């Protein structure tokens, strides 16, 4: 039986205001309530490897180091490698077509 990959939506945001310095940030609006504990662990590992942390005041995942495009692409790469299906917000699809 084939498993359905966990789906995720990345809503990229500008959280660089007030006391927070953010290179880039996102909120996840996909239904993650049905994810298993192991899937949540894989997701948190992807966040950590890509340089993101959850900011409770902003309810967003925020990267504070590096370049915006690099952090966003790193997260998309990590999620894809871990078997996640990115439904929206995959920055790897923004390469210009000839």
DSSP file (Angstrom, degrees, kcal/mol; ACC not computed):
  #  RESIDUE AA STRUCTURE BP1 BP2  ACC     N-H-->O    O-->H-N    N-H-->O    O-->H-N    TCO  KAPPA ALPHA  PHI   PSI    X-CA   Y-CA   Z-CA
    1    1 A X              0   0    0      0, 0.0     2,-0.3     0, 0.0     0, 0.0   0.000 360.0 360.0 360.0 127.7    0.0    0.0    0.0
    2    2 A X        -     0   0    0      1,-0.0     2,-0.3     0, 0.0     0, 0.0  -0.595 360.0-131.0 -81.9 138.8    1.4    3.4   -1.0
    3    3 A X        -     0   0    0     -2,-0.3     2,-0.5     1,-0.0    -1,-0.0  -0.663  16.8-123.2 -86.7 143.9    1.5    6.1    1.5
    4    4 A X        -     0   0    0     -2,-0.3     3,-0.1     1,-0.1    -1,-0.0  -0.744  33.0-117.2 -82.9 128.4    0.2    9.6    0.6
    5    5 A X        -     0   0    0     -2,-0.5    79,-0.1     1,-0.1     2,-0.1  -0.359  33.8 -99.9 -66.2 145.5    2.9   12.2    1.2
    6    6 A X        -     0   0    0     77,-0.3    79,-3.1     1,-0.1     2,-0.3  -0.427  40.1-136.7 -64.6 138.9    2.1   14.8    3.8
    7    7 A X  E     -a   85   0A   0     24,-0.2     2,-0.3    77,-0.2    79,-0.2  -0.726  23.1-178.3-100.6 147.6    1.0   18.0    2.2
    8    8 A X  E     -a   86   0A   0     77,-2.2    79,-3.0    -2,-0.3    80,-0.8  -0.999  16.7-154.1-145.6 144.4    2.1   21.5    3.2
    9    9 A X  E     -a   88   0A   0     -2,-0.3    20,-0.7    78,-0.2     2,-0.6  -0.980  11.1-155.9-117.2 130.8    1.4   25.0    2.1
   10   10 A X  E     -B   28   0B   0     78,-3.1     2,-0.9    -2,-0.4    18,-0.2  -0.930   4.7-168.3-108.7 115.8    4.0   27.8    2.7
   11   11 A X  E     -B   27   0B   0     16,-2.5    16,-1.5    -2,-0.6     2,-0.1  -0.844  19.0-146.8-103.9  96.2    2.6   31.3    2.9
   12   12 A X  E     -B   26   0B   0     -2,-0.9     2,-0.3    14,-0.2    14,-0.3  -0.373  23.9-178.1 -68.1 140.4    5.7   33.5    2.8
   13   13 A X  E     -B   25   0B   0     12,-2.8    12,-0.9    -2,-0.1     2,-0.8  -0.902  35.2-118.3-138.2 160.1    5.5   36.7    4.8
   14   14 A X        +     0   0    0     -2,-0.3    10,-0.1    10,-0.1     9,-0.1  -0.898  38.6 160.1 -99.6 104.8    7.3   39.8    5.7
   15   15 A X        +     0   0    0     -2,-0.8     2,-1.7     7,-0.1     5,-0.1   0.132  35.1 117.4-108.0  17.4    7.8   39.6    9.5
   16   16 A X        +     0   0    0      5,-0.1     2,-0.3     6,-0.1     5,-0.1  -0.536  50.8  95.4 -90.0  72.4   10.7   42.1    9.5
   17   17 A X  S >  S+     0   0    0     -2,-1.7     3,-1.6     3,-0.3     2,-0.1  -0.972  71.4   9.1-152.3 163.4    9.1   44.8   11.6
   18   18 A X  T 3  S-     0   0    0     -2,-0.3    -3,-0.0     1,-0.2    -2,-0.0  -0.407 127.1 -21.9  64.6-137.8    9.0   45.9   15.3
   19   19 A X  T 3  S+     0   0    0     -2,-0.1     2,-0.5     2,-0.0    -1,-0.2   0.422 117.6  93.0 -86.7   1.6   11.5   44.1   17.5
   20   20 A X    <   -     0   0    0     -3,-1.6     2,-0.6    -5,-0.1    -3,-0.3  -0.842  55.9-162.4-103.4 128.9   11.8   41.1   15.1
   21   21 A X        +     0   0    0     -2,-0.5     2,-0.5    -5,-0.1    -5,-0.1  -0.946  19.8 175.2-105.2 117.7   14.5   40.9   12.4
   22   22 A X        -     0   0    0     -2,-0.6    42,-0.2     1,-0.2     3,-0.1  -0.983  31.6-165.9-129.0 126.7   13.5   38.3    9.9
   23   23 A X  S    S-     0   0    0     40,-2.6     2,-0.3    -2,-0.5    41,-0.2   0.923  86.4 -21.4 -68.0 -45.9   15.3   37.4    6.7
   24   24 A X  E     - C   0  63B   0     39,-1.3    39,-2.8    -3,-0.1    -1,-0.4  -0.973  67.0-172.2-157.9 160.7   12.2   35.5    5.7
   25   25 A X  E     -BC  13  62B   0    -12,-0.9   -12,-2.8    -2,-0.3     2,-0.3  -0.979   0.6-172.9-152.6 159.3    9.2   33.9    7.3
   26   26 A X  E     -BC  12  61B   0     35,-2.1    35,-2.8    -2,-0.3     2,-0.4  -0.987  15.8-141.6-150.9 160.6    6.2   31.7    6.6
   27   27 A X  E     -B   11   0B   0    -16,-1.5   -16,-2.5    -2,-0.3     2,-0.7  -0.948  19.5-135.5-118.9 147.7    3.0   30.4    8.1
   28   28 A X  E     +B   10   0B   0     -2,-0.4   -18,-0.2   -18,-0.2     4,-0.1  -0.903  26.7 170.1-106.3 112.5    1.8   26.9    7.4
   29   29 A X        +     0   0    0     -2,-0.7    -1,-0.1   -20,-0.7   -19,-0.1   0.443  41.5 110.3-101.8  -1.1   -1.9   26.8    6.7
   30   30 A X  S    S-     0   0    0    -21,-0.5     2,-1.2     1,-0.1     3,-0.1  -0.351  85.8 -91.6 -72.7 156.7   -2.2   23.2    5.5
   31   31 A X        +     0   0    0      1,-0.2     3,-0.3     2,-0.1   -24,-0.2  -0.543  55.7 159.4 -72.0  98.9   -4.0   20.7    7.7
   32   32 A X    >   +     0   0    0     -2,-1.2     3,-1.4     1,-0.2    -1,-0.2   0.382  48.9  94.9 -99.9   2.7   -1.2   19.3    9.8
   33   33 A X  T 3  S+     0   0    0      1,-0.3    -1,-0.2    -3,-0.1    -2,-0.1   0.809  84.0  51.5 -65.8 -28.1   -3.5   18.0   12.5
   34   34 A X  T 3  S+     0   0    0     -3,-0.3    -1,-0.3     2,-0.0     2,-0.1   0.418  84.4 115.5 -90.2   3.5   -3.7   14.6   11.0
   35   35 A X    <   -     0   0    0     -3,-1.4     2,-0.1     1,-0.1    -3,-0.0  -0.437  67.9-120.5 -69.0 144.7    0.1   14.3   10.8
   36   36 A X     >  -     0   0    0     -2,-0.1     4,-2.2     1,-0.1     5,-0.2  -0.312  27.2-104.4 -75.4 167.5    1.7   11.5   12.9
   37   37 A X  H  > S+     0   0    0      1,-0.2     4,-2.2     2,-0.2     5,-0.1   0.887 123.9  53.9 -59.9 -38.3    4.2   12.4   15.5
   38   38 A X  H  > S+     0   0    0      2,-0.2     4,-2.4     1,-0.2    -1,-0.2   0.887 106.9  50.3 -65.2 -39.2    6.9   11.1   13.2
   39   39 A X  H  > S+     0   0    0      2,-0.2     4,-2.4     1,-0.2    -1,-0.2   0.902 109.8  50.8 -65.7 -40.6    5.8   13.4   10.4
   40   40 A X  H  X S+     0   0    0     -4,-2.2     4,-2.6     2,-0.2    -2,-0.2   0.897 109.5  51.6 -61.9 -39.7    5.9   16.3   12.8
   41   41 A X  H  X S+     0   0    0     -4,-2.2     4,-2.3     2,-0.2    -2,-0.2   0.926 109.5  48.9 -61.7 -45.3    9.4   15.3   13.8
   42   42 A X  H  X S+     0   0    0     -4,-2.4     4,-2.1     2,-0.2    -2,-0.2   0.907 111.1  50.9 -61.2 -41.7   10.5   15.2   10.1
   43   43 A X  H  X S+     0   0    0     -4,-2.4     4,-2.2     1,-0.2    -2,-0.2   0.931 110.2  48.5 -61.4 -47.0    8.9   18.7    9.6
   44   44 A X  H  X S+     0   0    0     -4,-2.6     4,-2.3     1,-0.2    -1,-0.2   0.871 109.7  53.4 -63.2 -36.4   10.8   20.1   12.6
   45   45 A X  H  X S+     0   0    0     -4,-2.3     4,-2.6     2,-0.2    -1,-0.2   0.905 108.0  50.2 -63.4 -41.7   14.0   18.6   11.4
   46   46 A X  H  X S+     0   0    0     -4,-2.1     4,-1.9     2,-0.2    -2,-0.2   0.916 110.3  50.6 -61.8 -43.4   13.5   20.3    8.0
   47   47 A X  H  X>S+     0   0    0     -4,-2.2     5,-3.0     2,-0.2     4,-0.6   0.936 111.9  46.8 -59.4 -47.5   12.9   23.6    9.7
   48   48 A X  H ><5S+     0   0    0     -4,-2.3     3,-1.1     1,-0.2    -2,-0.2   0.927 112.1  48.8 -63.4 -46.9   16.0   23.3   11.8
   49   49 A X  H 3<5S+     0   0    0     -4,-2.6    -1,-0.2     1,-0.3    -2,-0.2   0.824 112.5  49.5 -63.6 -30.9   18.3   22.3    8.9
   50   50 A X  H 3<5S-     0   0    0     -4,-1.9    -1,-0.3    -5,-0.2    25,-0.2   0.500 121.0-107.5 -87.8  -4.2   16.9   25.2    6.8
   51   51 A X  T <<5S+     0   0    0     -3,-1.1    13,-0.5    -4,-0.6    14,-0.3   0.736  71.8 135.2  89.7  23.8   17.5   27.7    9.6
   52   52 A X      < -     0   0    0     -5,-3.0     2,-0.3    -6,-0.2    -1,-0.3  -0.796  28.4-176.6-107.1 149.0   13.9   28.4   10.7
   53   53 A X  E     -D   62   0B   0      9,-2.1     9,-3.4    -2,-0.3     2,-0.4  -0.974  33.0-105.9-136.3 152.2   12.5   28.6   14.2
   54   54 A X  E     -D   61   0B   0     -2,-0.3     2,-0.7     7,-0.3     7,-0.2  -0.646  26.4-154.5 -79.3 132.1    8.9   29.1   15.4
   55   55 A X  E  >> -D   60   0B   0      5,-3.3     4,-1.4    -2,-0.4     5,-1.3  -0.929   2.2-163.0-107.6 110.6    8.3   32.6   16.8
   56   56 A X  T  45S+     0   0    0     -2,-0.7    -1,-0.1     1,-0.2     5,-0.0   0.830  86.4  56.5 -66.1 -33.5    5.4   32.4   19.2
   57   57 A X  T  45S+     0   0    0      1,-0.2    -1,-0.2     3,-0.1    -2,-0.0   0.827 120.0  30.0 -66.8 -31.7    4.7   36.2   19.2
   58   58 A X  T  45S-     0   0    0     -3,-0.5    -1,-0.2     2,-0.2    -2,-0.2   0.489  97.6-133.3-104.5  -6.7    4.2   36.2   15.4
   59   59 A X  T  <5 +     0   0    0     -4,-1.4     2,-0.3     1,-0.2    -3,-0.2   0.890  69.9 114.9  51.7  41.5    2.9   32.6   15.0
   60   60 A X  E   <S- D   0  55B   0     -5,-1.3    -5,-3.3   -33,-0.1     2,-0.6  -0.937  74.2-115.9-136.0 156.8    5.3   32.3   12.1
   61   61 A X  E     -CD  26  54B   0    -35,-2.8   -35,-2.1    -2,-0.3     2,-0.4  -0.869  43.8-167.4 -91.8 125.6    8.4   30.2   11.3
   62   62 A X  E     -CD  25  53B   0     -9,-3.4    -9,-2.1    -2,-0.6     2,-0.5  -0.935  22.7-158.1-126.7 137.9   11.2   32.7   11.0
   63   63 A X  E     -C   24   0B   0    -39,-2.8   -40,-2.6    -2,-0.4   -39,-1.3  -0.956   9.2-179.1-108.4 130.8   14.8   32.6    9.6
   64   64 A X        +     0   0    0    -13,-0.5     2,-0.3    -2,-0.5    -1,-0.1   0.452  60.5  57.2-110.1  -2.4   17.0   35.3   11.0
   65   65 A X  S    S+     0   0    0    -14,-0.3     2,-0.1     2,-0.1   -41,-0.1  -0.917  87.4  19.4-129.3 155.3   20.3   34.6    9.1
   66   66 A X  S    S-     0   0    0     -2,-0.3     2,-0.3     4,-0.1     3,-0.0  -0.433  95.4 -40.9  92.1-165.2   21.3   34.3    5.5
   67   67 A X     >  -     0   0    0     -2,-0.1     4,-2.6     1,-0.1     5,-0.3  -0.812  48.9-122.2-104.6 145.0   19.7   35.5    2.4
   68   68 A X  H  > S+     0   0    0     -2,-0.3     4,-2.5     1,-0.2     5,-0.2   0.919 110.9  44.1 -49.8 -56.2   15.9   35.4    1.8
   69   69 A X  H  > S+     0   0    0      1,-0.2     4,-2.5     2,-0.2    -1,-0.2   0.875 113.2  52.1 -62.3 -38.8   16.0   33.4   -1.4
   70   70 A X  H  > S+     0   0    0      2,-0.2     4,-2.4     1,-0.2    -1,-0.2   0.915 111.5  45.8 -64.6 -43.3   18.6   31.0    0.0
   71   71 A X  H  X S+     0   0    0     -4,-2.6     4,-2.1     2,-0.2    -2,-0.2   0.917 114.1  48.4 -66.9 -43.2   16.6   30.2    3.2
   72   72 A X  H  X S+     0   0    0     -4,-2.5     4,-2.2    -5,-0.3    19,-0.2   0.935 114.7  44.8 -63.4 -45.5   13.3   29.8    1.2
   73   73 A X  H  X S+     0   0    0     -4,-2.5     4,-2.8    -5,-0.2    -1,-0.2   0.901 110.4  55.2 -65.7 -39.8   14.9   27.5   -1.3
   74   74 A X  H  X S+     0   0    0     -4,-2.4     4,-2.5    -5,-0.2    -1,-0.2   0.906 109.2  47.6 -59.5 -41.8   16.7   25.5    1.5
   75   75 A X  H  X S+     0   0    0     -4,-2.1     4,-2.7   -25,-0.2     5,-0.2   0.933 112.2  48.3 -66.5 -45.1   13.4   24.9    3.2
   76   76 A X  H  X S+     0   0    0     -4,-2.2     4,-2.3     1,-0.2    -2,-0.2   0.910 112.9  49.1 -61.6 -41.5   11.7   23.8    0.0
   77   77 A X  H  X S+     0   0    0     -4,-2.8     4,-2.5     2,-0.2    -2,-0.2   0.930 112.1  48.1 -62.2 -45.8   14.6   21.5   -0.8
   78   78 A X  H  X S+     0   0    0     -4,-2.5     4,-1.8    -5,-0.2    -2,-0.2   0.917 112.4  48.6 -61.9 -44.7   14.6   20.0    2.8
   79   79 A X  H  <>S+     0   0    0     -4,-2.7     5,-2.8     1,-0.2     4,-0.3   0.916 112.5  47.9 -63.6 -43.3   10.8   19.4    2.7
   80   80 A X  H ><5S+     0   0    0     -4,-2.3     3,-1.4    -5,-0.2    -1,-0.2   0.914 110.8  51.4 -64.2 -42.3   11.0   17.7   -0.7
   81   81 A X  H 3<5S+     0   0    0     -4,-2.5    -1,-0.2     1,-0.3    -2,-0.2   0.842 107.9  53.3 -62.4 -33.1   13.9   15.5    0.4
   82   82 A X  T 3<5S-     0   0    0     -4,-1.8    -1,-0.3    -5,-0.2    -2,-0.2   0.440 124.8-102.4 -84.5   1.0   11.9   14.5    3.4
   83   83 A X  T < 5S+     0   0    0     -3,-1.4   -77,-0.3     1,-0.3     2,-0.2   0.621  70.5 146.1  93.4  13.0    8.9   13.4    1.2
   84   84 A X      < -     0   0    0     -5,-2.8     2,-0.7    -6,-0.2    -1,-0.3  -0.594  44.6-136.6 -83.5 145.8    6.6   16.4    1.8
   85   85 A X  E     -a    7   0A   0    -79,-3.1   -77,-2.2    -2,-0.2     2,-0.8  -0.909  15.4-146.7-101.8 112.7    4.4   17.6   -1.1
   86   86 A X  E     -a    8   0A   0     -2,-0.7   -77,-0.2   -79,-0.2     4,-0.2  -0.702  17.7-178.6 -85.1 109.7    4.5   21.4   -1.2
   87   87 A X  E     +     0   0A   0    -79,-3.0     2,-0.3    -2,-0.8   -78,-0.2   0.825  68.2   5.1 -77.9 -33.7    1.0   22.5   -2.4
   88   88 A X  E    S+a    9   0A   0    -80,-0.8   -78,-3.1     1,-0.1    -1,-0.3  -0.991 115.5  37.6-152.5 143.3    1.7   26.2   -2.4
   89   89 A X        +     0   0    0     -2,-0.3     2,-1.0     1,-0.2   -13,-0.1   0.601  60.2 154.0  93.4  13.1    4.8   28.4   -1.9
   90   90 A X    >   -     0   0    0      1,-0.2     3,-1.3    -4,-0.2    -1,-0.2  -0.653  23.5-170.1 -78.1 105.1    7.4   26.2   -3.5
   91   91 A X  G >  S+     0   0    0     -2,-1.0     3,-1.4     1,-0.3    -1,-0.2   0.625  75.5  77.0 -73.4 -12.6   10.0   28.8   -4.6
   92   92 A X  G >  S+     0   0    0      1,-0.3     3,-0.6   -20,-0.1    -1,-0.3   0.685  86.9  62.0 -70.0 -16.2   11.9   26.2   -6.6
   93   93 A X  G <  S+     0   0    0     -3,-1.3    -1,-0.3     1,-0.2    -2,-0.1   0.336  80.7  85.4 -89.7   6.8    9.2   26.6   -9.3
   94   94 A X  G <   +     0   0    0     -3,-1.4    -1,-0.2     2,-0.1     2,-0.2   0.334  53.7 128.2 -93.1   8.7   10.0   30.2   -9.9
   95   95 A X    <   -     0   0    0     -3,-0.6     2,-0.0     1,-0.1    -3,-0.0  -0.454  69.4-107.2 -64.5 132.5   12.8   29.6  -12.4
   96   96 A X        -     0   0    0     -2,-0.2     2,-0.3     1,-0.1    -1,-0.1  -0.343  29.6-132.8 -64.0 139.0   12.2   31.7  -15.5
   97   97 A X              0   0    0      1,-0.1    -1,-0.1    -3,-0.1    -3,-0.0  -0.723 360.0 360.0 -91.2 140.9   11.1   29.7  -18.5
   98   98 A X              0   0    0     -2,-0.3    -1,-0.1     0, 0.0    -2,-0.1   0.503 360.0 360.0 -69.1 360.0   12.8   30.4  -21.9
